[in-house]
Amino acid sequence: MDPFKIGSSKSVQAPEVSQAKLPTSQDPKQAAQQFEALLVQEMLKSMWATVPKGELLSGSHEESMYRDMLNEAVASSISEGRGMGIKEVILKDLDGLGKKR
C-alpha cells in the first residue's frame, strides 16, 4: 500500500461545463442588482489598495479577510438601496434589447 495515496483508487472527475448547475433565476432586476454590487465591491477593493499600510493598517491576513467581508456588505447594501445608477442603466439596456426582438 502506498502511504502517500489518499482514499480509494477510483479517480474523481470534475463535472463538465454543460453539467454545471447554473442559477435558474432569470429576474433582470436581481441580475442587475448583483452586477452593480460586484462593480461596487471591486471599486472598494481598488480604493483600499491605495491606502498606505502603517500604524493603523497592518496588512495582516485577518485584516484582509475582514476588509473583504466589509466591502461585500457595503456593496450589497449600496446596490439594494438607491445604488449608483448602474442597475437602472443595465435594466434600461435590457428593456431596449427586449423591444428589438
N, CA, C and O of each residue as an XYZ file, in Angstrom:
404
protein
N       0.842     -1.188      0.000
C       0.000      0.000      0.000
C       0.882      1.244      0.000
O       1.871      1.315      0.729
N       0.522      2.202     -0.806
C       1.283      3.436     -0.938
C       0.890      4.385      0.203
O      -0.284      4.736      0.314
N       1.840      4.812      1.057
C       1.490      5.690      2.183
C       1.073      7.089      1.749
O       0.472      7.819      2.536
N       1.377      7.477      0.520
C       1.037      8.817      0.052
C      -0.279      8.875     -0.714
O      -0.698      9.947     -1.150
N      -0.921      7.744     -0.876
C      -2.179      7.679     -1.613
C      -3.333      7.883     -0.634
O      -3.420      7.206      0.390
N      -4.185      8.791     -0.950
C      -5.313      9.104     -0.080
C      -6.585      8.607     -0.721
O      -6.806      8.829     -1.911
N      -7.425      7.938      0.046
C      -8.719      7.491     -0.436
C      -8.618      6.268     -1.314
O      -7.628      5.538     -1.271
N      -9.638      6.048     -2.104
C      -9.709      4.864     -2.946
C      -8.935      5.074     -4.235
O      -8.445      6.166     -4.524
N      -8.841      4.005     -4.991
C      -8.107      4.074     -6.245
C      -8.953      4.626     -7.382
O      -8.442      4.833     -8.483
N     -10.239      4.867     -7.137
C     -11.107      5.416     -8.174
C     -10.790      6.895     -8.368
O     -10.599      7.639     -7.406
N     -10.738      7.298     -9.616
C     -10.466      8.701     -9.889
C     -11.766      9.493     -9.864
O     -12.832      8.982    -10.206
N     -11.656     10.726     -9.461
C     -12.808     11.612     -9.401
C     -12.622     12.649    -10.490
O     -11.579     13.298    -10.567
N     -13.628     12.806    -11.331
C     -13.544     13.768    -12.420
C     -14.417     14.966    -12.106
O     -15.500     14.841    -11.534
N     -13.927     16.110    -12.488
C     -14.697     17.336    -12.305
C     -15.838     17.356    -13.315
O     -15.679     16.867    -14.434
N     -16.978     17.910    -12.938
C     -18.099     17.970    -13.883
C     -17.762     18.874    -15.059
O     -17.038     19.859    -14.909
N     -18.280     18.539    -16.205
C     -18.075     19.367    -17.383
C     -18.913     20.630    -17.257
O     -19.829     20.707    -16.437
N     -18.589     21.601    -18.070
C     -19.305     22.868    -18.022
C     -20.787     22.663    -18.316
O     -21.634     23.321    -17.712
N     -21.104     21.762    -19.229
C     -22.508     21.533    -19.571
C     -23.281     20.915    -18.410
O     -24.507     21.020    -18.356
N     -22.571     20.268    -17.475
C     -23.217     19.645    -16.337
C     -23.305     20.587    -15.136
O     -23.980     20.281    -14.153
N     -22.629     21.723    -15.215
C     -22.598     22.644    -14.083
C     -23.988     23.201    -13.821
O     -24.773     23.421    -14.743
N     -24.273     23.422    -12.553
C     -25.561     23.986    -12.156
C     -25.480     25.503    -12.278
O     -24.675     26.147    -11.605
N     -26.302     26.053    -13.125
C     -26.354     27.492    -13.305
C     -27.558     28.036    -12.560
O     -28.542     27.321    -12.374
N     -27.496     29.298    -12.127
C     -28.649     29.876    -11.446
C     -29.870     29.841    -12.353
O     -29.784     30.145    -13.543
N     -31.002     29.468    -11.779
C     -32.223     29.360    -12.579
C     -32.995     30.670    -12.611
O     -33.911     30.823    -13.419
N     -32.643     31.610    -11.753
C     -33.350     32.882    -11.720
C     -33.026     33.684    -12.970
O     -31.860     33.871    -13.316
N     -34.067     34.153    -13.640
C     -33.874     34.979    -14.812
C     -34.484     36.357    -14.588
O     -34.927     37.016    -15.528
N     -34.500     36.774    -13.345
C     -35.039     38.072    -12.986
C     -34.013     39.144    -13.346
O     -32.949     39.194    -12.729
N     -34.300     40.001    -14.322
C     -33.313     41.001    -14.725
C     -32.993     42.010    -13.625
O     -31.870     42.509    -13.555
N     -33.963     42.317    -12.769
C     -33.705     43.265    -11.680
C     -32.684     42.705    -10.702
O     -31.783     43.417    -10.258
N     -32.828     41.431    -10.369
C     -31.896     40.796     -9.443
C     -30.507     40.690    -10.066
O     -29.503     40.925     -9.394
N     -30.450     40.340    -11.339
C     -29.165     40.226    -12.028
C     -28.467     41.585    -12.093
O     -27.259     41.672    -11.877
N     -29.217     42.633    -12.389
C     -28.648     43.981    -12.456
C     -28.154     44.431    -11.086
O     -27.103     45.062    -10.976
N     -28.912     44.107    -10.048
C     -28.509     44.473     -8.688
C     -27.236     43.743     -8.285
O     -26.340     44.343     -7.691
N     -27.146     42.464     -8.599
C     -25.949     41.693     -8.267
C     -24.738     42.204     -9.040
O     -23.634     42.260     -8.498
N     -24.938     42.574    -10.298
C     -23.838     43.100    -11.105
C     -23.358     44.428    -10.543
O     -22.154     44.672    -10.466
N     -24.298     45.292    -10.146
C     -23.919     46.568     -9.552
C     -23.146     46.343     -8.250
O     -22.160     47.031     -7.989
N     -23.588     45.386     -7.436
C     -22.891     45.084     -6.188
C     -21.466     44.607     -6.472
O     -20.533     44.971     -5.756
N     -21.302     43.801     -7.505
C     -19.973     43.316     -7.873
C     -19.066     44.466     -8.306
O     -17.898     44.517     -7.922
N     -19.602     45.387     -9.105
C     -18.802     46.536     -9.538
C     -18.429     47.437     -8.362
O     -17.297     47.915     -8.275
N     -19.369     47.663     -7.472
C     -19.083     48.500     -6.292
C     -18.038     47.825     -5.408
O     -17.151     48.491     -4.875
N     -18.141     46.505     -5.253
C     -17.173     45.771     -4.446
C     -15.766     45.892     -5.040
O     -14.799     46.078     -4.301
N     -15.646     45.789     -6.353
C     -14.338     45.939     -7.000
C     -13.820     47.366     -6.850
O     -12.617     47.575     -6.695
N     -14.717     48.346     -6.895
C     -14.318     49.741     -6.706
C     -13.777     49.952     -5.291
O     -12.766     50.628     -5.100
N     -14.458     49.368     -4.302
C     -13.989     49.487     -2.920
C     -12.647     48.781     -2.729
O     -11.780     49.272     -2.005
N     -12.480     47.646     -3.368
C     -11.219     46.908     -3.282
C     -10.077     47.753     -3.850
O      -8.992     47.804     -3.269
N     -10.322     48.414     -4.983
C      -9.310     49.288     -5.578
C      -9.021     50.482     -4.672
O      -7.879     50.926     -4.562
N     -10.061     50.993     -4.030
C      -9.877     52.114     -3.128
C      -8.963     51.734     -1.968
O      -8.051     52.481     -1.614
N      -9.217     50.552     -1.372
C      -8.410     50.112     -0.240
C      -6.957     49.864     -0.641
O      -6.056     49.991      0.189
N      -6.726     49.514     -1.899
C      -5.356     49.263     -2.364
C      -4.519     50.537     -2.351
O      -3.290     50.467     -2.319
N      -5.169     51.704     -2.377
C      -4.434     52.971     -2.383
C      -4.101     53.463     -0.975
O      -3.290     54.376     -0.822
N      -4.706     52.880      0.047
C      -4.482     53.313      1.421
C      -3.129     52.762      1.891
O      -2.898     51.553      1.850
N      -2.242     53.654      2.335
C      -0.924     53.179      2.758
C      -1.003     52.353      4.047
O      -1.784     52.652      4.950
N      -0.195     51.336      4.105
C      -0.119     50.499      5.312
C       0.800     51.203      6.300
O       1.843     51.739      5.925
N       0.409     51.193      7.536
C       1.205     51.892      8.533
C       0.827     51.435      9.920
O       0.698     50.241     10.190
N       0.651     52.410     10.800
C       0.359     52.103     12.190
C      -1.033     51.497     12.372
O      -1.191     50.528     13.114
N      -2.029     52.051     11.711
C      -3.395     51.561     11.881
C      -3.693     50.336     11.036
O      -4.415     49.441     11.475
N      -3.148     50.285      9.835
C      -3.393     49.171      8.931
C      -2.127     48.342      8.812
O      -1.110     48.802      8.295
N      -2.206     47.123      9.295
C      -1.003     46.284      9.321
C      -0.838     45.453      8.060
O       0.274     45.039      7.734
N      -1.934     45.201      7.344
C      -1.861     44.373      6.150
C      -1.876     42.887      6.461
O      -1.465     42.083      5.625
N      -2.342     42.501      7.645
C      -2.372     41.095      8.032
C      -3.447     40.340      7.254
O      -4.332     40.940      6.644
N      -3.350     39.026      7.288
C      -4.320     38.174      6.601
C      -5.720     38.371      7.189
O      -6.703     38.428      6.450
N      -5.805     38.473      8.496
C      -7.095     38.661      9.154
C      -7.721     39.988      8.745
O      -8.921     40.069      8.485
N      -6.894     41.019      8.692
C      -7.388     42.333      8.292
C      -7.908     42.299      6.851
O      -8.938     42.895      6.539
N      -7.202     41.613      6.004
C      -7.608     41.482      4.604
C      -8.948     40.750      4.484
O      -9.812     41.149      3.703
N      -9.115     39.681      5.260
C     -10.377     38.934      5.237
C     -11.535     39.809      5.730
O     -12.613     39.818      5.137
N     -11.294     40.544      6.825
C     -12.338     41.409      7.365
C     -12.690     42.509      6.364
O     -13.864     42.833      6.187
N     -11.692     43.077      5.717
C     -11.927     44.140      4.757
C     -12.741     43.617      3.568
O     -13.622     44.316      3.067
N     -12.450     42.395      3.115
C     -13.223     41.805      2.024
C     -14.682     41.608      2.425
O     -15.589     41.872      1.635
N     -14.907     41.143      3.658
C     -16.281     40.969      4.139
C     -16.982     42.317      4.253
O     -18.156     42.447      3.908
N     -16.254     43.314      4.739
C     -16.815     44.663      4.854
C     -17.178     45.208      3.482
O     -18.266     45.755      3.301
N     -16.277     45.064      2.510
C     -16.541     45.536      1.150
C     -17.767     44.857      0.562
O     -18.584     45.509     -0.089
N     -17.904     43.561      0.782
C     -19.049     42.815      0.266
C     -20.350     43.318      0.882
O     -21.346     43.493      0.180
N     -20.344     43.551      2.195
C     -21.547     44.022      2.883
C     -21.915     45.442      2.444
O     -23.090     45.736      2.224
N     -20.930     46.310      2.317
C     -21.196     47.687      1.900
C     -21.718     47.715      0.462
O     -22.673     48.430      0.158
N     -21.091     46.936     -0.416
C     -21.518     46.892     -1.817
C     -22.939     46.354     -1.937
O     -23.733     46.868     -2.725
N     -23.256     45.340     -1.175
C     -24.603     44.776     -1.194
C     -25.619     45.787     -0.687
O     -26.701     45.924     -1.258
N     -25.279     46.486      0.369
C     -26.169     47.493      0.939
C     -26.408     48.634     -0.050
O     -27.536     49.102     -0.202
N     -25.352     49.076     -0.715
C     -25.483     50.156     -1.696
C     -26.384     49.724     -2.843
O     -27.268     50.473     -3.258
N     -26.163     48.514     -3.355
C     -26.937     48.062     -4.521
C     -28.395     47.761     -4.166
O     -29.269     47.869     -5.026
N     -28.667     47.390     -2.922
C     -30.046     47.137     -2.504
C     -30.810     48.436     -2.303
O     -32.036     48.464     -2.407
N     -30.091     49.503     -2.015
C     -30.730     50.809     -1.837
C     -30.877     51.517     -3.168
O     -31.246     50.907     -4.172
N     -30.587     52.799     -3.170
C     -30.685     53.576     -4.410
C     -29.600     53.191     -5.396
O     -29.770     53.352     -6.604
N     -28.496     52.688     -4.893
C     -27.404     52.283     -5.766
C     -26.662     53.476     -6.333
O     -26.777     54.599     -5.842
N     -25.902     53.205     -7.373
C     -25.101     54.246     -8.019
C     -25.623     54.555     -9.422
O     -25.012     55.331    -10.157
N     -26.736     53.956     -9.787
C     -27.320     54.200    -11.096
C     -26.954     53.153    -12.136
O     -27.497     53.163    -13.241
N     -26.054     52.262    -11.803
C     -25.623     51.228    -12.745
C     -26.774     50.265    -13.018
O     -27.002     49.855    -14.155
N     -27.487     49.916    -11.962
C     -28.608     48.974    -12.078
C     -29.661     49.500    -13.059
O     -30.170     48.746    -13.889
N     -29.984     50.784    -12.963
C     -31.000     51.363    -13.832
C     -30.549     51.372    -15.295
O     -31.350     51.115    -16.194
N     -29.267     51.666    -15.534
C     -28.738     51.677    -16.898
C     -28.802     50.281    -17.504
O     -29.174     50.122    -18.667
N     -28.442     49.276    -16.722
C     -28.483     47.895    -17.208
C     -29.923     47.486    -17.526
O     -30.186     46.884    -18.567
N     -30.849     47.814    -16.628
C     -32.251     47.466    -16.865
C     -32.812     48.188    -18.103
O     -33.593     47.616    -18.863
N     -32.406     49.438    -18.291
C     -32.843     50.195    -19.470
C     -32.314     49.542    -20.748
O     -33.044     49.415    -21.731
N     -31.042     49.128    -20.732
C     -30.460     48.458    -21.900
C     -31.132     47.114    -22.158
O     -31.396     46.761    -23.307
N     -31.409     46.365    -21.093
C     -32.073     45.063    -21.266
C     -33.490     45.241    -21.803
O     -33.961     44.442    -22.613
N     -34.162     46.290    -21.348
C     -35.508     46.563    -21.844
C     -35.462     46.925    -23.327
O     -36.333     46.520    -24.097
N     -34.439     47.693    -23.724
C     -34.279     48.041    -25.135
C     -33.975     46.829    -25.990
O     -34.452     46.734    -27.121
N     -33.184     45.896    -25.466
C     -32.901     44.676    -26.201
C     -34.151     43.833    -26.370
O     -34.343     43.210    -27.414
N     -35.003     43.809    -25.353
C     -36.238     43.044    -25.420
C     -37.213     43.607    -26.449
O     -37.962     42.852    -27.069
N     -37.210     44.906    -26.633
C     -38.128     45.547    -27.588
C     -37.661     45.335    -29.033
O     -38.476     45.350    -29.955
N     -36.357     45.138    -29.230
C     -35.819     44.940    -30.580
C     -36.162     43.562    -31.141
O     -36.179     43.370    -32.356
N     -36.432     42.616    -30.267
C     -36.687     41.237    -30.714
C     -38.053     41.062    -31.235
O     -38.420     39.961    -31.648
